[in-house]
């Protein structure tokens, strides 16, 4: 049986190579741990930024309160958006205008028909007819793109212009 001291002396090169490999492995592990520790410290500093003498529990409670406050703000913004969208849908949007000469002896295109609609094609057609002696103004309601009153050709054209704008 070979004594362990004697074996080590006979295989000193192998022992040195194994110990050198172990040292290199430990150095690599040491460098990896330094890098990971630096990354964790950086994350910790980012987490603790602006906070003095705070612990992680206080930070988490603060973040939870911030999230709840932001959720309430998002709900308020969503409600306001919904209300504004309803108002926009009911407001005058597409407008169709047609100017024309109602009477050949009245001069240029002083008469007009204008269709004022919301996004649901509800609104009014206003017509103003100018003559030499007088002028008249008419208003006809529009529901879903149609009127219960008979529309003149000019009023129908103004209405069609407004409806065409809605389709864009």
C-alpha angles and dihedrals in degrees: 000000000000118000115237093234091051092047091051091050091049093048099036092135091056092047092050091048092050093047091046090051090049091051091050091049091050091049091052091049089048092053091047090051092049091052093048092047090051091051092049091048090051091051090047092051090050090050093048095041111138094007122110122196092353124141128214093259092056091048092052092049090049091050091048090052090048091051091051091049091049091048090054090050091050090052090050091049091048091051091048090048091051092049092048091048090055090049091049091050090054097042125094109274122151114045125191118196128187123179118195145159106254095186124032093222095048099083126238131355098305095142120080145176120208127187116205112190139168123222091276092057092251119134142081141296114219120196127186119189117196122200133169094262103029147358129221133200125206131189122196123183120235123207120183091345097308138087131219086218123073109261123215119234090259092050091049090050092050089048091050091050090054093047091049089056090055091059093058 
